[in-house]
Amino acid sequence: MFNTFGRFFTVTTWGESHGPAIGATVDGCPPGVPISEAAIQPWLDRRRPGQSKYTTQRREPDAVEILSGVFGGQTTGHTIQLMIRNRDQRSRDYSGIAEKFRPGHADITYWQKYGIRDHRGGGRSSARETAARVAAGGLARAVLGELIPGIQIRGALVQMGPHGIDRSRWDWATAEENPLRCPDAAAAERWADYLDGLRKSGNSCGAMIEVVARHVPAGLGAPVYARLDTDLATACMSINAVKGVEIGTGMAAASLTGVENADEIRLGHDGRPEFCSNHAGGILGGISTGQNIVVRFAVKPTSSILAPRKTITKSGELTEIVTKGRHDPCVGIRAVPVGEAMVACVILDHVLMHRGQVGENRGTIG
């Protein structure tokens, strides 16, 4: 229960960090979409651990297996089962925390709620679960490519700790070329030094991720309980370590005036509405405008750090804990492909809902 998201395109993730495998059960996928393990794998490779000194050194190939719902290289319209085997668990690293609660982790809330918890890497609360989301997101991208040719969903790290980027230097190619997924080459160099210092001292930092979806058609979403921005916020907020989500200008809109914030409209040369700015992040009244959809989310610093922290045991005794094992000094780096995947799944879900209720957009302009 409570492991499923989506309405028409539904994704149920399963498995634990140190179990034999993790995966996703996807339902509602239209038939006849070309798909293969090789088509999904590149998205998982972008999230895969151990690719640089800035991420956990857990060595997982994250090779996806399609167990059902695909025949002859095409989706059948039936349930698709995606599985990723765990290959590099080191459960012994967590033996010392079986009786202790790690500060900043879900250990204490899992214990209070369920009376049982998998202390090996956090079980279901582990960021390992997000690999299953990325696999489902790869499938969603394939479907979106068929339904909305030209759609692009890309993410980047726009802040690491207190250090931001210069947006005038934004370059998507740069974000793919450096291990920090930063679109500003100069900022990436500074971040590398900053993160090296934190990593060597056994500390960690938070980050801000921005995901941009281009060529999304107008009309997706609904005004009240199926708002596109609501579902995007919910999806991103469900990612491990995320503590805040904003759409478009987001929180900064509180400091603007109405004149500054309103995105003025004119008729473009192609006869379509054209907005002069995008403070709304591509969504008005819960419905997409046809502009770029812009979502940002903040992740907290990694809670698994080498610095000693005070805590209690299950029996209530005061103690100290040092978290061993292999952990990301900044979880934001590998959260970029996870955010992209969640945005892809939500947009596809809304595309299918829109087709089911409205079909083609009914309102004309001009």
Buried (B, 14 or more C-beta within 10 A) or exposed (E): EEEEBBEBBBBBBBBBBBBEBBBBBBBBBBEEBEBEBEBBBEBBBBBBBBBEEBBBBBEBBBBBBBEBBBEEEBBBBEBBBBBBBBEEBEEEBBEBBEEBBBBBBBBBEBBEEEEEBBBBBBBBBBBBBBBBBBBBBBBBBBBBBEBBEEBBBBBBBBBBBEBEBEEEEBEEEBBEEBBBBBBBBEBBEBBBEBBEEBBEEBBBBBBBBBBBBEBBBBBBBBEEEBBBBBBBBBBBEEBBBBEBBBBBBBEEBEEEEEEEBBBEEEEEEEEEBBBEEBBBBBBBEBBBBBBBBBBBBBBBBBBBBBEEBEBBEEEEEEEEBBBBBBBBBBBBBBBBBBBBBBBBBBBBBBBBBBEEEEEEEEEEEE
